[in-house]
Amino acid sequence: MQQTRQISSLIPALNRAFSFMSIAGQLRKPQTQLRALSTIANTAPLPSVLRPIGSNRKVAPSAGEISVLNWPLPQQVRAVNPFPETIQAWIMDFETNDPLDIIDVQRNVFAAPIRTDIIHRVVTYERNMKRQGTHNTRTRSQVRGSTRKVMPQKGLGQARHGTRRAPQFVGGAKAHGPVPRSHATEIQRKVWLMALRSVLSAKYAQDQLVIVDDMNIESHKTGDLLRTLKTNGWSPLSSKQEPNIMLLPYMETEETPKELKNLTLASRNIPGVSIMRANDAEVYEILRHEYLILDRKALDLLQSILKPM
């Protein structure tokens, strides 16, 4: 009886083993394997979150079937600038160089990246515009002299020559010489504005940009203005060098206004001091002077012109 009970308890285990062996034999066939894999794929639970290949964007399973998913449209991402839009600058008194106020100026105008390559392009452009281009040489048809042959072609044992106007003779023409022409080149306006922003930023970074309330002075004498510039520290006192200053006041028209006549008269006899309208500001002129002095109106004008779109 005990042996019969042991055999009856082993029958379920043997049945399960035989059924597993029969299933394994069927899976050896290719068609059966495909059916089994498709069954497993259909019955397998979907993941809670789907991700497209090569992307970190999550897509819910309810968006559609696995083969035809309605992927969301890519959204435009904008970088956030951690720096404030403005920086601070002092407003100084022109005659005493005393601080009067602190104002906010635009960072993208006075703290822009300093592009030396763009500055070089614009300086070359501005200097080419100032070239006169009046150079000229005389060609064979313009020099004085006869056109007859100077010596026979053969018989003298010398080189073959024609007219005395040839370039190899003294007093002859100039071969491939310069002719009057314009050296002006073209440059994009945005490139020129970028160079001007770079120069102003360099002056601000080197503490060579001075913003004053106005440039009205009482005296029209050169000695008084020169003494003021040296007292304010805008000229090296320990050397014999003259002040190297660029004055950039605001002028509505090309005519000098009444409040700036004394400044114009006093500064025109100082070699290192230049005056230019803020509307006509040039990169080369600002760059070749050590100090740049602006007034409030000129500052507002430059910021309105140089502000990036």
C-alpha atoms as one frame of an Amber mdcrd trajectory, in Angstrom:
protein
   0.000   0.000   0.000   2.819   2.377   0.801   4.485   1.808  -2.576   1.168
   2.457  -4.349   0.798   5.776  -2.557   4.317   6.865  -3.560   3.672   6.011
  -7.220   0.366   7.895  -7.248   2.084  11.008  -5.810   4.691  10.967  -8.599
   2.107  10.788 -11.439   1.342  14.625 -11.516   5.021  15.438 -11.617   5.594
  13.004 -14.480   2.656  14.475 -16.416   4.068  17.982 -16.098   7.486  16.805
 -17.276   6.014  15.026 -20.330   3.933  18.128 -21.242   7.021  20.377 -21.006
   8.985  18.006 -23.248   6.219  18.029 -25.863   6.085  21.889 -25.858   9.864
  22.105 -26.220   9.741  19.762 -29.188   7.127  21.918 -30.907   9.152  25.095
 -30.343  12.007  23.616 -32.364   9.995  24.256 -35.528  10.422  27.795 -37.018
   6.729  28.457 -37.522   5.943  27.382 -34.013   8.652  29.693 -32.661   7.179
  32.684 -34.525   3.697  31.922 -33.201   5.041  31.684 -29.678   6.922  34.968
 -29.921   3.889  36.777 -31.355   1.736  35.391 -28.576   4.200  36.580 -25.952
   4.412  40.048 -27.581   0.616  40.413 -27.657   0.095  39.263 -24.121   3.097
  41.184 -22.617   2.043  44.278 -20.646   2.967  47.679 -22.116   5.460  49.801
 -20.167   4.115  52.732 -18.225   6.273  55.198 -20.213   7.443  54.985 -23.820
  10.569  56.756 -25.098  11.503  57.315 -28.770  14.868  55.918 -29.782  17.637
  58.424 -29.092  15.367  60.789 -27.141  14.533  61.473 -23.523  10.976  62.661
 -24.218   8.297  60.589 -22.541   5.146  59.509 -24.402   2.127  57.989 -22.711
   0.894  54.590 -24.051  -2.514  56.120 -24.689  -1.036  58.262 -27.484  -1.445
  55.408 -29.917  -0.159  52.011 -30.857   3.514  51.164 -30.648   3.945  51.156
 -34.420   2.050  54.420 -35.037   2.717  56.882 -32.215   1.634  60.495 -32.381
   4.865  62.068 -31.187   4.520  65.594 -29.750   5.978  68.469 -31.775   9.393
  69.712 -30.570   9.167  72.854 -28.471  11.547  75.807 -28.914  13.940  76.158
 -26.000  15.450  79.560 -25.237  18.495  80.074 -23.085  18.104  82.373 -20.120
  20.834  84.957 -19.605  21.883  84.893 -15.932  23.354  88.400 -16.114  21.256
  91.558 -15.714  20.449  93.627 -18.757  22.147  96.755 -17.421  25.423  97.712
 -15.790  26.271 100.793 -13.771  28.390 103.790 -14.716  29.306 107.077 -13.079
  28.137 110.483 -14.280  31.056 112.891 -13.776  31.426 116.651 -13.830  33.458
 117.781 -16.833  35.396 120.573 -15.141  36.050 118.990 -11.718  35.721 115.254
 -12.465  33.530 114.853  -9.376  30.906 112.075  -9.401  27.374 113.374  -9.759
  25.197 110.305 -10.204  25.127 106.599 -11.030  23.152 105.481 -14.065  22.324
 102.159 -15.688  23.667 101.511 -19.193  22.888  98.591 -21.436  25.098  95.566
 -20.996  24.882  94.493 -24.648  26.335  97.884 -25.691  29.015  98.616 -23.078
  29.825  95.050 -21.943  29.584  93.200 -25.246  32.178  90.617 -26.344  35.304
  92.337 -27.660  35.790  91.009 -31.201  39.250  92.054 -32.359  38.703  90.466
 -35.761  35.582  92.550 -36.372  37.378  95.686 -35.159  40.198  94.997 -37.635
  37.753  94.649 -40.522  35.969  97.899 -39.697  39.205  99.856 -39.120  40.457
  98.711 -42.523  37.150  99.734 -44.081  37.186 103.204 -42.498  40.809 103.888
 -43.403  40.233 102.787 -46.985  37.354 105.256 -47.189  39.712 108.096 -46.228
  42.324 107.349 -48.892  42.383 109.976 -51.619  43.345 107.640 -54.434  44.930
 110.445 -56.495  48.108 108.495 -57.300  48.961 108.543 -60.971  51.810 107.635
 -63.348  52.301 108.275 -67.046  51.999 105.531 -69.594  53.824 105.269 -72.944
  51.199 107.407 -74.619  51.520 110.194 -72.035  55.285 110.710 -71.630  57.193
 113.125 -73.815  59.394 111.738 -76.573  59.537 110.573 -80.171  58.079 107.308
 -81.331  60.744 106.608 -83.952  62.973 103.581 -83.611  66.135 104.576 -81.723
  68.457 102.155 -83.536  68.330  99.654 -86.374  66.882  96.273 -85.677  70.045
  94.427 -86.744  73.699  95.092 -87.382  74.896  96.916 -84.243  75.034  93.924
 -81.906  72.820  95.584 -79.321  69.422  94.758 -77.906  66.355  95.445 -79.983
  64.637  98.717 -79.011  61.813 100.781 -80.365  60.723 104.138 -78.957  62.438
 106.072 -76.197  59.149 106.088 -74.334  59.665 102.459 -73.281  59.822 101.807
 -69.497  63.453 100.605 -69.577  64.756 104.047 -70.613  65.357 106.973 -68.280
  62.500 109.411 -68.673  60.299 106.708 -70.140  56.889 105.509 -69.073  55.955
 103.543 -65.958  54.835 100.007 -66.611  51.748  98.889 -64.679  51.788 102.017
 -62.523  48.998 103.217 -60.228  46.053 105.098 -61.661  43.528 107.340 -59.898
  40.876 105.177 -58.298  38.759 104.774 -55.196  40.008 102.469 -52.441  36.603
 102.299 -50.765  35.303  98.867 -49.797  31.945  97.688 -48.547  30.949  96.226
 -45.214  27.665  95.193 -43.643  26.069  97.666 -41.262  25.610  94.996 -38.588
  29.341  94.280 -38.684  30.099  97.979 -38.238  27.689  98.214 -35.288  29.294
  95.147 -33.711  32.726  96.744 -33.998  31.466  99.954 -32.396  29.984  97.964
 -29.512  33.293  96.131 -29.098  35.269  99.386 -28.955  32.902 100.948 -26.423
  33.049  97.787 -24.307  36.855  97.842 -24.398  36.887 101.473 -23.257  34.466
 100.666 -20.444  36.459  97.616 -19.340  39.752  99.558 -19.312  38.201 102.476
 -17.340  38.814 104.822 -20.279  35.164 105.736 -20.841  34.044 108.935 -19.118
  30.375 109.957 -19.085  29.749 113.590 -18.156  26.577 115.535 -17.571  27.464
 118.139 -20.213  30.536 119.718 -21.823  29.726 123.354 -21.238  32.769 125.370
 -20.149  32.942 129.059 -19.272  36.312 129.920 -20.828  37.315 129.609 -24.458
  41.068 129.710 -23.706  43.223 126.730 -24.611  45.317 126.963 -21.432  42.267
 126.683 -19.185  40.988 123.593 -20.989  44.420 121.958 -20.978  44.769 122.652
 -17.264  41.329 121.101 -16.651  42.173 117.971 -18.603  45.425 117.469 -16.721
  43.789 118.104 -13.353  41.086 115.542 -14.048  43.706 112.876 -14.764  42.926
 112.553 -18.442  46.496 113.411 -19.411  49.811 111.954 -18.140  51.332 114.598
 -15.868  54.687 112.845 -15.400  55.552 112.932 -19.108  55.581 115.555 -21.835
  52.883 113.827 -23.819  49.833 115.796 -24.793  46.381 114.595 -23.732  44.886
 111.958 -25.992  41.152 112.484 -25.655  38.159 111.966 -27.916  35.206 114.263
 -27.127  31.911 112.922 -28.421  29.128 115.427 -27.645  25.607 115.332 -29.005
  24.914 117.788 -31.834  21.636 117.861 -33.716  23.167 119.515 -36.777  26.635
 119.895 -38.190  26.798 123.468 -36.913  28.308 123.827 -33.467  25.678 124.802
 -30.889  26.189 127.840 -28.676  26.880 125.833 -25.517  29.776 124.006 -27.228
  31.466 126.945 -28.944  33.844 127.596 -26.050  34.844 123.924 -26.016  35.455
 123.950 -29.784  37.559 127.101 -29.644  39.605 125.939 -26.668  40.328 122.446
 -27.992  41.189 123.112 -31.632  44.772 124.141 -30.767  45.482 121.032 -28.642
  46.980 118.292 -30.854  45.734 115.330 -28.804  42.112 116.468 -28.388  39.509
 115.714 -31.055  35.812 116.594 -31.227  33.304 114.616 -33.254  29.534 114.463
 -33.349  27.992 111.413 -31.717  26.100 110.778 -34.969  29.425 110.558 -36.832
  31.235 108.298 -34.362  33.924 106.167 -35.996  35.562 103.027 -34.699  39.068
 104.056 -35.752  38.860 107.514 -34.193  37.631 106.100 -30.875  40.257 103.386
 -30.938  43.253 105.634 -31.569  42.428 107.934 -28.622  43.134 106.902 -25.060
  40.063 108.433 -23.380  36.519 108.712 -24.689  34.256 111.347 -23.127  30.494
 111.288 -23.734  27.651 113.429 -22.483  24.214 112.185 -21.469  22.522 112.907
 -24.796  25.289 111.203 -26.753  25.018 108.198 -24.446  21.285 107.889 -25.081
  21.846 108.234 -28.831  24.498 105.505 -28.946  22.376 103.144 -26.883  19.385
 103.633 -29.173  21.516 102.987 -32.278  23.612 100.099 -30.960  20.916  98.173
 -29.141  20.640  94.737 -30.815  17.307  93.816 -32.328
